[in-house]
Amino acid sequence: MNGQKSASKSAALSRRLLIAALMLSYAQFAILLNSVGTVILQAINGFGVSKPEAATLEAFKDLPIALVSLAVAAYLPRFGLRRALIVGQAIVALACLAMALVPGFAMARLLFLATGVGFALVKTATYTLIGLLTEDAARHAALTNRIEGGFMLGVLSGYWIFGLFIDPSAPGNPVWLQVYWLLAALSIAIVVLLLSAHLDEREAQGSETAPLAEGRLIIGLIVRPAVLLFAGAAFLYVLVEQGVGTWLPTFNAEVLHLSAPMSVQGASIFAAALALGRLGAAPLITRIGWLRLLALCVAGIAVIVMIVVPLAEGHAPGRIERWADLPWYGYAMPLIGLCLAPIYPTIVSTILSALPRSQHAAMTGLIIGFSALGGTTGSFITGRVFATFGGIAAFRLVVVPALLLGLLVVLLDRRLRKAPLSTPKDLPAST
């Protein structure tokens, strides 16, 4: 009896340690992944790189996420989920230490490449572990929200953490690189938590033929019209979100003339708007329906851009050092996040709900892949337009992919009504 109680207490402690490690890990990756806009601004100020060259950092972050996620999804349970988390954190810890010790733009590229690889491992392992840590759908949803909440906390805090390390009088001062010692220490702490936790992972390990079956399933999914429409919508959504989020610090600095720390911290309003928009979307969806809500969101993006960008264009030059001196439209531009927020989780939920549960894992790989490609493309296009035509033109063009996104969402809804995916005969069964 005492042995059973001891084993039960040990299992409960391991579960708590593992959940804490997952939440901290997600928060840390949110800080690193969303720091790309800050690093672009600092690379321009401190490393002397051009805007198009700085925009390549997004590709070094997103492409590894897409490629590694698709490559390891089926194999990771046999490698070990906890082991994958530790490897992901070890990669990031080494990259952060290297960035602090050997700063430079080439090292920044390697840092984001390592971050992308690490996040692909951590995200794939985390989503599988949630199923092992919960007993039913309600607990699964609750734990998923807690862990995703850790990600949003990281997004919100990341802008301020980096802002605290930037010298306002000399933005190019390399003192900001000291932040990577803090992030490396966080990785080491997470590894300690993971080493202290134990979990039976055998339930997550499939048969030896699973990777081949998943490959066939992914191919079968990707040729279906509804999935292609979703892929296009997901691509355009992330293109807009990453284009705005990545270049908002530079827009704040060069168009609104905010100081370097304020330019970075001001972008946290965008992250806060995303968080609030997602929390407030659920009751609206039940009241007015998801399609009508998303149509209003797309219209809201267009209205904000058409009102705020012309005002920003006429903004009087002069460095802004205090929040009280920032005009109202400086706060309004990040509110695009309120309109963007419900779109991505809603279309993801729509496509997954239309598929049998046995095909969710394969679809998740496609979701991650198309999202990563959209993020890279959005940052690259915005950076090119920013460098060639200026920040006003770059942010005005956000309306184009936003309207295309709205069109694809309408076509996706019509396609799912016409040909549901719940019993696709032409898809191979997963094993």
C-alpha positions in Angstrom: 0.0 0.0 0.0 2.8 2.4 0.9 4.6 1.5 -2.3 1.5 2.3 -4.3 1.0 5.7 -2.6 4.7 6.5 -3.1 4.4 5.6 -6.8 1.2 7.7 -7.2 2.9 10.7 -5.6 6.0 10.3 -7.8 3.8 10.1 -10.9 1.8 13.2 -9.9 5.1 15.1 -9.2 6.5 14.0 -12.6 3.3 15.2 -14.3 3.5 18.6 -12.6 7.2 19.0 -13.5 6.6 18.0 -17.1 3.7 20.4 -17.5 5.8 23.2 -16.0 8.6 22.4 -18.4 6.2 22.4 -21.4 4.8 25.8 -20.4 8.2 27.3 -19.8 9.5 25.8 -23.0 6.6 27.3 -25.0 7.1 30.7 -23.4 10.8 30.6 -24.2 10.3 29.7 -27.8 7.7 32.5 -28.1 10.3 35.0 -26.9 12.9 33.7 -29.4 10.6 33.2 -32.4 8.9 36.6 -32.0 12.2 38.4 -31.4 12.9 38.3 -35.1 11.5 41.7 -35.6 13.6 43.1 -32.8 16.7 41.4 -34.1 16.0 42.8 -37.6 15.9 46.3 -36.2 19.1 45.7 -34.1 20.8 44.1 -37.1 20.1 47.1 -39.2 21.3 49.4 -36.4 24.3 47.4 -35.1 25.4 45.0 -37.8 25.0 47.4 -40.7 22.9 45.1 -42.9 20.3 46.1 -45.4 16.5 45.6 -44.9 16.2 42.9 -47.6 19.2 41.1 -46.1 17.8 41.4 -42.6 14.5 40.0 -43.8 16.2 36.6 -44.5 16.2 35.9 -40.8 12.5 34.9 -41.1 13.4 32.2 -43.6 16.1 30.9 -41.3 13.5 30.6 -38.6 10.5 29.3 -40.5 11.9 26.9 -43.1 13.5 24.6 -40.4 10.1 24.5 -38.6 8.3 23.4 -41.7 10.9 20.8 -42.9 11.7 19.3 -39.5 8.1 19.1 -38.4 7.1 17.1 -41.6 10.3 14.9 -41.3 10.1 13.9 -37.6 6.3 13.7 -36.9 6.0 10.0 -37.4 9.5 9.0 -35.9 9.6 11.2 -32.8 7.6 8.9 -30.5 10.1 6.1 -31.1 13.0 8.4 -30.5 11.4 9.5 -27.2 9.3 12.6 -26.6 11.0 13.7 -23.4 14.4 13.1 -25.1 13.2 15.2 -28.1 12.3 18.1 -25.7 15.8 17.9 -24.1 17.5 17.9 -27.5 15.5 20.9 -28.6 16.4 22.9 -25.5 20.0 21.9 -25.7 20.2 23.1 -29.4 18.7 26.5 -28.3 20.9 26.8 -25.3 24.1 26.4 -27.4 22.8 28.8 -30.0 22.0 31.5 -27.4 25.4 31.1 -25.8 27.1 31.4 -29.3 25.1 34.5 -30.1 26.2 36.1 -26.8 29.9 35.1 -27.3 30.3 35.6 -31.1 27.8 38.2 -32.1 27.2 39.0 -35.8 24.5 38.7 -38.5 25.8 35.3 -39.6 25.4 34.1 -36.0 21.9 35.6 -35.9 21.0 33.4 -38.9 22.4 30.3 -37.1 20.5 31.3 -34.0 17.1 31.4 -35.8 17.9 28.2 -37.7 18.6 26.5 -34.4 15.5 28.0 -32.9 13.4 26.7 -35.8 14.8 23.1 -35.5 14.3 23.2 -31.7 10.7 24.5 -31.9 9.8 21.8 -34.5 11.0 19.1 -32.1 9.4 20.7 -29.0 6.0 21.5 -30.7 5.6 18.0 -32.2 6.6 16.3 -28.9 4.4 18.6 -26.8 1.2 17.9 -28.8 1.8 14.2 -28.5 2.6 14.4 -24.7 -0.6 16.3 -24.0 -2.5 13.2 -25.1 -0.5 11.1 -22.6 -0.9 13.6 -19.8 -4.7 13.8 -20.0 -7.6 11.3 -19.7 -10.3 12.9 -21.8 -11.1 15.6 -24.4 -12.0 18.2 -21.8 -8.7 17.8 -19.9 -6.9 17.7 -23.2 -8.4 21.0 -24.3 -7.7 22.6 -20.8 -4.0 21.6 -20.8 -3.6 22.7 -24.4 -4.9 26.1 -23.5 -2.6 26.4 -20.5 0.4 25.5 -22.6 -0.6 27.9 -25.4 -1.2 30.5 -22.7 2.5 30.1 -21.9 3.3 30.9 -25.5 1.2 34.1 -25.5 2.8 35.1 -22.2 6.2 34.7 -23.9 5.1 36.7 -26.8 3.9 39.6 -24.6 6.9 39.5 -22.3 9.5 39.1 -25.1 9.2 42.6 -26.5 9.7 44.1 -23.0 12.6 41.7 -22.1 14.5 42.6 -25.2 13.6 46.3 -24.8 15.2 46.4 -21.3 18.5 45.3 -22.8 18.6 47.9 -25.6 20.5 51.2 -25.0 18.1 54.0 -25.9 20.9 56.5 -26.5 22.8 54.1 -28.8 20.5 51.5 -30.4 23.4 49.8 -32.1 25.2 49.2 -28.8 25.9 45.4 -28.5 24.8 45.4 -24.9 21.4 44.1 -26.1 23.1 40.7 -26.8 23.3 40.1 -23.1 19.7 39.0 -23.2 20.9 35.7 -24.7 22.6 34.7 -21.4 19.2 34.9 -19.8 17.6 32.8 -22.5 20.4 30.2 -22.3 19.9 30.0 -18.5 16.2 29.4 -19.1 16.9 26.5 -21.5 19.2 24.9 -18.9 16.5 25.3 -16.2 13.9 23.6 -18.5 16.3 20.7 -19.2 16.7 20.2 -15.4 12.9 20.0 -15.1 12.7 17.5 -17.9 15.4 15.3 -16.4 13.5 15.3 -13.1 10.2 14.2 -14.7 9.4 10.6 -15.9 6.5 9.4 -18.1 5.6 6.1 -19.7 5.6 7.0 -23.4 4.9 3.5 -24.8 1.3 4.4 -25.7 2.5 7.1 -28.1 4.7 4.6 -30.0 3.0 3.3 -33.2 3.9 0.4 -35.4 7.0 0.3 -37.6 5.0 1.0 -40.7 3.5 4.3 -39.4 6.0 6.6 -41.1 5.2 5.2 -44.6 1.5 5.3 -43.9 1.7 8.9 -42.7 3.6 9.8 -45.9 0.8 8.4 -48.0 -1.8 10.1 -45.9 -0.2 13.5 -46.3 0.0 13.1 -50.1 -3.7 12.1 -50.1 -4.7 15.1 -48.0 -2.8 17.7 -49.9 -4.5 17.0 -53.3 -8.0 17.5 -51.9 -9.6 20.9 -52.9 -10.7 21.8 -49.4 -7.3 21.2 -48.0 -5.7 23.3 -50.8 -8.1 26.1 -50.0 -7.2 25.8 -46.3 -3.5 25.8 -47.1 -3.9 29.0 -49.1 -5.8 30.7 -46.3 -3.3 29.6 -43.7 -0.4 30.8 -45.9 -2.0 34.2 -46.4 -2.9 34.6 -42.7 0.6 34.0 -41.5 1.9 36.1 -44.4 -0.1 39.1 -43.0 0.6 38.3 -39.3 4.3 37.8 -39.7 4.7 40.7 -42.1 3.1 43.1 -39.7 4.5 41.6 -36.5 8.1 41.3 -37.8 8.3 44.8 -39.3 6.2 46.7 -36.8 9.3 47.6 -34.6 11.0 49.0 -37.8 7.8 50.8 -38.8 7.6 52.4 -35.3 11.3 53.5 -35.5 11.4 54.8 -39.1 7.8 56.1 -39.7 6.6 57.1 -36.2 10.1 58.0 -35.0 9.9 56.1 -31.7 13.1 55.5 -29.8 14.6 52.0 -30.2 13.3 50.5 -26.9 9.9 52.1 -27.5 9.8 50.7 -31.0 10.3 47.2 -29.7 8.0 47.5 -26.7 5.3 49.2 -28.8 5.0 46.1 -30.9 3.9 44.3 -27.7 0.5 46.0 -28.2 0.2 43.8 -31.4 0.8 40.7 -29.3 -1.6 41.8 -26.6 -4.3 42.4 -29.3 -3.7 38.9 -30.7 -4.2 37.5 -27.2 -7.3 39.5 -26.4 -8.8 38.7 -29.9 -8.4 35.0 -29.4 -9.9 35.0 -25.9 -12.9 37.1 -27.0 -13.6 35.2 -30.3 -15.3 32.1 -28.8 -18.6 33.7 -27.6 -18.8 35.7 -30.9 -18.4 32.5 -33.0 -21.3 30.9 -31.1 -23.4 34.0 -31.5 -22.9 35.1 -35.1 -21.1 32.1 -36.7 -17.4 31.6 -37.7 -17.8 32.7 -41.3 -19.5 36.0 -40.5 -17.0 36.7 -37.8 -14.0 36.2 -40.1 -15.6 38.4 -42.7 -15.9 41.2 -40.2 -12.3 40.6 -39.1 -11.0 40.9 -42.7 -13.1 44.1 -43.1 -11.6 45.4 -39.9 -8.0 44.9 -41.1 -8.8 46.8 -44.2 -10.4 49.7 -42.3 -7.6 50.0 -39.8 -5.0 50.1 -42.6 -6.9 52.6 -44.7 -7.4 55.0 -41.8 -4.1 54.6 -39.8 -1.5 54.4 -42.6 -2.4 57.8 -44.2 -2.2 59.4 -40.8 1.2 57.8 -40.1 2.4 59.1 -43.5 1.7 62.6 -42.4 3.4 62.1 -39.0 5.7 65.0 -38.1 9.4 64.1 -37.8 11.0 64.2 -34.4 12.2 61.5 -32.0 9.5 60.3 -29.5 10.9 59.3 -26.2 7.7 59.2 -24.0 4.5 57.2 -24.4 2.5 60.3 -23.7 3.9 61.9 -26.8 2.8 59.1 -29.1 -0.3 60.1 -31.2 -3.3 57.8 -31.1 -2.7 56.2 -34.5 0.6 54.9 -33.1 -1.5 52.8 -30.7 -4.1 52.0 -33.4 -1.9 50.2 -36.0 -1.1 47.2 -33.7 -4.8 46.8 -33.2 -4.8 44.9 -36.4 -4.0 42.0 -34.1 -7.6 42.1 -32.7 -8.9 41.4 -36.2 -6.3 38.9 -37.1 -6.5 36.9 -33.9 -9.6 34.7 -34.5 -8.8 33.8 -38.1 -6.1 31.3 -37.7 -7.4 29.1 -34.9 -10.9 29.2 -36.5 -9.8 27.9 -39.9 -7.5 25.3 -38.2 -10.4 24.1 -36.1 -12.7 24.1 -39.1 -10.5 21.9 -41.2 -9.6 19.5 -38.4 -13.2 19.1 -37.4 -14.0 18.1 -41.0 -11.4 15.3 -40.9 -11.5 11.9 -39.0 -9.3 12.0 -35.9 -7.0 9.4 -37.3 -5.9 12.0 -39.9 -5.3 15.0 -37.5 -1.6 14.3 -37.0 -0.9 14.3 -40.8 -3.0 17.5 -41.2 -1.1 19.1 -38.3 2.2 18.5 -40.2 0.7 20.3 -43.2 -0.6 23.2 -41.0 2.8 23.8 -39.5 4.5 23.6 -42.9 2.2 26.0 -44.8 2.2 28.4 -41.8 6.0 28.5 -41.7 6.2 29.1 -45.5 3.6 31.9 -45.1 5.7 33.5 -42.3 8.9 33.5 -44.4 7.2 34.9 -47.5 5.4 37.6 -45.5 8.5 38.9 -43.8 10.5 38.7 -47.1 7.9 40.6 -49.2 7.3 43.3 -46.5 11.1 43.7 -46.1 11.6 44.2 -49.8 8.7 46.7 -50.1 9.9 48.5 -47.0 13.4 48.9 -48.4 12.3 49.9 -51.9 9.2 52.0 -51.2 9.2 52.7 -47.5 7.2 51.6 -44.5 4.0 53.4 -45.6 3.8 51.4 -48.8 4.7 48.1 -47.1 1.9 48.4 -44.5 -0.6 49.7 -47.0 -0.1 46.5 -49.1 -1.3 44.4 -46.2 -4.8 44.9 -47.5 -4.2 42.8 -50.6 -3.4 39.4 -48.9 -6.0 40.2 -46.3 -8.8 40.5 -48.9 -7.5 37.3 -50.7 -7.6 35.5 -47.4 -11.3 36.5 -46.9 -12.1 35.2 -50.4 -10.4 31.8 -49.7 -12.2 31.5 -46.3 -15.6 31.9 -48.1 -14.6 29.3 -50.8 -13.4 26.9 -48.0 -16.8 27.2 -46.3 -18.7 26.5 -49.6 -16.4 23.6 -50.4 -16.9 21.9 -47.0 -20.6 22.3 -47.3 -20.6 20.8 -50.7 -18.1 18.0 -50.1 -17.5 17.2 -46.4 -14.1 15.5 -45.6 -15.4 13.3 -42.7 -15.4 10.1 -44.8 -12.9 10.5 -47.6 -12.7 7.3 -49.5 -9.6 8.2 -51.4 -7.4 8.7 -48.3 -5.3 5.8 -47.0 -6.0 4.7 -43.5 -3.4 5.6 -40.9 -1.8 2.7 -38.9 
